[in-house]
Amino acid sequence: MEEASVVESNDGTIAVASAFPGHQEAVQDRDLKFLSKAVEEAYNGVNCGHGGPFGAVVVCDDEVVASCHNMVLKYMDPTAHAEVTAVREACNKLGRIELSDCEIFASCEPCPMCFGAIHLSRIKRLVYGAKAEAAIAIGFDDFIADALRGTAFYQKANMEIKQADGSVAAVAEQVFQNTKEKFKMY
């Protein structure tokens, strides 16, 4: 039997090509199935006025655990993005904060906040459809991603960011040392 080969694409992503005939097609069909559900959620969210055209689906063992869309307008909550909402719902349904046996399918490339939620939940695989530029092109603000990418072409944050000085910062830092024995995440 042949071994799997690692392939690096022009955009820097890495894929593992299986030696099994039809494996790639099966993975693509499965990805399409769940990504289509995320896109359906994006349409649903816009149609009911809940928020922007973004959807996300969390899957565990080929079963949909959470299927959500952007809820920013419904909840008047700027953090209620589809991916964050899906991670929250999956954690609640599964009764845990660690989703390392789950995958997430997002209709669009996640913003840094959503990627942070996905990363912190330890989700093992992220599949997204549209690139962030598609959302930016119709007016969605992605200045954080631009800043991280070094492009900073779009809107810049109009906020001062400063760490507290001296003893105030020290008091805030002490909370970590004072609670490390009482709180374990994983």
N, C-alpha and C positions, 0 to 999 in steps of 0.2 A: 504494500500500500504506500502511496506517495505521502509525503509530509506536507503540512500546510506551509504556505509561503507568505511572508510579510511584504506588503506592497506600500510604498509611500507615494502619495499623489503630489501633484504640483502645488496644491495649497497647504502642504505640510501635514495633512491628516494621514493616519496610518490605518490600514485595513489588513485583516488576515484572510487570505484566500484559502478556502477549504479544498481538499483534494477530492471530495465527494461530488460526483456529477449531480447537478441540480441544486446543490446546497445554496449557492449564491441567489438563485431565483427564488428559492423558498424563503430566504431571509428577506429579500426584496418584497415578496408578496405579503409577508407578515408585517413588515414595516409599513407598507402601503395601507394595510388594513387598519392599523392603529393610528397612523398619521392622518388617514381620512376621517377617523372619528374626531381627532383634534381639530381638523379643519371644519368639520360639521359643528363642533362646539363654538368655533370662532363666529360662524354665521349666526348661530342661535343667540349668542351674546349681543351681537349688533341688532338683530331683529327684535329682541325684547328690550333693547335700550339699556342693558346693564353696563356696557363699556365698549372698548375698542375691539377690533377684529382679531382676537387672539384666543386660542384654545389649547388645552393640554390634557393628556390622558396618562395616568400612572397605571402600569401593568405589572402584575406579579403572577408568575406561573401561567402566562398566556390568558389571564383573566383581568378585565378592567376593574381596578380598585377604585379609581376616582376619574371622573370625566368632567372637566370644568372649563369655564370661559372667563374672560376678563369681567370683573365685578366692581371696577373702580367707581362707576357712576351709581350703581345700585346701593353700595355701602358707603359712598362718599369717603372712600379709603384709597389713597394713592398706592398702597401696597397690595391691593387685591388683584394683582395680575393673575392671569390664568395659571401659570406655573406655580406660583406661591400658593394660590388657592387649592390647586390639585395636590401639592405636597401636604398642606395642612389637612385636607380631607382624607388623604391616604393614611397619614399618621394617626388621625382620629379613628378611622375604620379599623386599622390594624392594631391599634393600642400601643404604638411605639413610635419613637422619633428617628429610628434608624431603619432605612429602607434599602439596605444593600442587596436585597434579593429582588428589587424592583427596577423597572425601566420607566422613562418618561418620554412621551412623544409630544412635541410642541409644534404648533402650526408655524411658528416663526422662531428665529434664532433668539434665545433668551437674552434679556437685558442683564447687566451685571447683578442687580438685586435678585432676579430670578435664578441666575446661575449660582449665586451664593446660596440660596435656599436649596437648590438641587444638590450642590456640593455638600452642604452641611447635613443633609439627610442621608448622605452616602449612597444615593441612587447609583446603580452600576452602569447604566447606559442611557445616553441622551440622543434622541433622533429628532431633528427639526427639519421643517420644510423650507420656508422662505428665509432669505438672509435678512438681517436687520435693515439693510439699505432699502428694502421694499417698504418697510414701515416708515422709515425716515423720509422717503420720497413723497409720502402723502401727508407729512406733517408731524409724525410722532417724534418726540424729543428724545434723542439718544446721546446727549452731550457727555454722559459718563462713559459710555462705550468709546466715543470719539477720544476722550481724554486718555483712556487706557490704551487705545490703539495708537495714540500720538497724532491723530488727524486733527482733532479740535477745530474742525471747520464750522460746525453748527453752534448753537447757543451755548454760552458759557454760564456756569453757575454764578448767581449773584448773591453770594453768601460768604461771610467771613468764616474761616475754619481755623481754630486755634486750640492748642492744648492748654489747660489751666496751668497756672504758675505754681511753683514751689510746694508748700504744704498742702494746698488743695489737691494737687495731682497725687501727692504721696498718700493722702487719706483714701483717695479713690483706688489707688493701686493696692492698698492694704487689704481690701475686700477679697482679693484673690488668695493671698496668703492665709487670711483668717478663715476662709471657707473651704480650702482645698481638701481637707479630710472629711468634710460633711457632704460634699457634692461631687459625684462622679457621673459623667455623661454616658460613657459606654463601658 
